[in-house]
């Protein structure tokens, strides 16, 4: 596929890109946003990083405070996404939204055009990508496999699931754009 391909007659929408840490969400979301007319790359994690004092640790098993902060993060991101959408932008919103929470977040967008992309590279690939990053999200390989289990067994099969294990960022974006055109 051509790397400069854009959807014909693209209508502003929210494109939710999710998956585990080191699945490629940030790179894919940025590249996708760059290829769409009038677009925004909304990084959900920005709302966590805004907390100066009192930031709860995000881990496999969330404390009540961490869960509350995660719900706040999703709520704020949804509000911002809606505002950009109302202004005529396509919003490429990327965040880690796995397990049953994905259905809850998707339900909050029930009244807008929404495409869901779940990046699900193999856990070995995720572990290698995480090890190659400056910021590491996993304490060890067991944690990679634990998050992978949640993604594959507890996350509702909503949207377009894409195993990007053997794909470049550009190839991944090409497949996402082709999927958006087919919807």
C-alpha positions in Angstrom: 0.0 0.0 0.0 1.1 3.6 -0.5 2.4 5.4 2.5 0.6 8.6 1.8 -2.8 7.0 1.5 -5.7 8.9 3.1 -9.3 7.8 3.4 -11.5 9.2 0.7 -14.2 11.5 1.9 -12.8 11.3 5.5 -15.5 12.3 8.0 -14.2 13.7 11.4 -14.4 11.0 14.0 -12.7 9.7 17.1 -10.2 6.9 16.4 -9.4 5.1 19.7 -6.1 3.2 19.6 -5.5 0.9 22.5 -3.3 -2.0 23.5 -0.7 -2.8 26.1 2.4 -0.8 27.0 4.9 -1.0 24.2 2.4 -2.2 21.7 3.2 0.8 19.4 0.2 3.0 20.3 2.1 6.3 20.4 4.0 5.8 17.2 1.0 4.5 15.3 -1.3 7.2 16.6 1.1 10.0 15.7 1.7 8.6 12.2 -2.0 8.1 11.6 -2.8 11.6 12.8 -0.2 13.0 10.4 -1.9 11.3 7.5 -5.4 12.5 8.2 -6.7 16.0 7.3 -7.4 18.2 10.3 -6.4 15.8 13.0 -5.3 15.7 16.7 -3.2 13.1 18.5 -4.6 12.9 22.0 -2.4 11.0 24.4 -4.5 9.8 27.3 -1.4 9.5 29.6 -1.0 13.2 29.5 -3.7 13.5 32.2 -1.8 11.2 34.5 1.5 13.1 34.0 -0.3 16.4 34.9 -0.6 15.2 38.5 2.2 16.9 40.4 1.6 15.4 43.9 -0.5 12.4 44.8 -0.1 10.4 41.6 -1.0 6.8 42.3 1.1 4.0 40.9 -0.4 2.3 37.9 0.2 -1.4 38.1 -1.3 -4.8 37.3 -3.5 -4.7 40.4 -4.8 -1.1 40.9 -5.3 0.4 44.3 -8.6 2.2 44.8 -6.8 5.5 44.4 -5.1 4.4 41.1 -8.5 3.1 39.8 -10.1 6.5 40.6 -7.3 8.3 38.9 -7.5 6.1 35.8 -11.2 6.7 35.6 -10.6 10.4 35.8 -8.0 10.2 33.1 -10.4 8.4 30.7 -13.2 10.9 31.6 -10.9 13.9 30.9 -9.7 12.4 27.6 -13.2 11.7 26.5 -14.2 15.3 27.2 -11.2 16.7 25.3 -11.8 14.3 22.4 -15.4 15.5 22.1 -14.4 19.1 22.1 -11.9 18.6 19.3 -14.4 16.5 17.4 -17.0 19.3 17.7 -14.5 21.7 16.3 -14.2 19.5 13.2 -11.0 17.5 14.0 -10.5 13.8 13.7 -9.2 12.7 17.1 -6.7 9.9 17.3 -7.0 9.1 21.0 -4.5 6.6 22.3 -4.4 5.1 25.7 -4.1 1.8 27.5 -7.7 0.7 27.9 -7.9 -3.0 28.4 -10.2 -5.5 30.1 -13.9 -4.7 30.7 -13.0 -1.0 30.9 -12.7 -0.9 27.1 -16.5 -1.4 26.8 -17.2 1.3 29.4 -15.0 3.8 27.6 -16.5 2.9 24.2 -20.0 3.3 25.7 -19.1 6.9 26.7 -18.8 7.6 22.9 -22.1 6.1 22.0 -23.3 9.3 20.2 -20.3 10.0 18.0 -18.5 8.3 15.1 -16.0 6.1 16.8 -13.5 3.6 15.3 -11.7 1.2 17.7 -8.2 -0.1 17.0 -6.7 -2.7 19.4 -3.0 -3.2 18.7 -2.1 -6.7 19.9 1.4 -7.7 19.0 2.7 -11.0 20.4 4.0 -10.7 24.0 7.6 -11.6 23.0 7.5 -8.6 20.6 6.0 -6.3 23.3 8.8 -7.4 25.7 11.5 -6.7 23.1 10.0 -3.3 22.3 9.7 -2.4 25.9 13.4 -3.4 26.5 14.4 -1.2 23.6 12.6 1.9 24.9 14.1 4.6 27.2 11.0 4.2 29.5 10.2 0.7 30.5 6.7 -0.2 31.5 7.2 -3.7 32.7 9.2 -4.9 35.7 9.8 -8.3 34.0 8.6 -10.7 31.3 6.0 -12.2 33.7 4.3 -8.8 33.8 4.3 -8.6 30.0 2.5 -12.0 29.9 0.0 -11.0 32.6 -1.0 -7.9 30.7 -1.2 -9.9 27.5 -3.5 -12.4 29.2 -5.8 -9.5 30.2 -5.8 -8.1 26.7 -6.5 -11.4 25.0 -8.9 -13.0 27.5 -10.7 -10.2 29.4 -11.0 -7.5 26.8 -14.2 -7.4 24.8 -13.5 -8.0 21.1 -14.6 -4.6 20.0 -13.3 -2.9 16.9 -10.4 -3.9 14.7 -7.8 -6.1 16.4 -4.4 -5.8 14.7 -1.4 -8.0 15.4 1.4 -5.6 14.5 4.2 -7.9 15.5 5.7 -8.1 12.0 4.6 -4.7 10.7 6.3 -1.3 10.5 4.5 1.7 11.8 3.7 2.7 8.2 2.3 -0.7 7.4 0.2 -0.7 10.6 -1.2 2.7 9.6 -1.9 1.5 6.1 -4.0 -1.3 7.5 -5.8 1.0 9.9 -6.7 3.4 7.1 -7.9 0.5 4.9 -10.1 -0.7 7.8 -11.5 2.8 8.3 -12.5 2.9 4.6 -14.2 -0.4 4.8 -16.4 0.5 7.8 
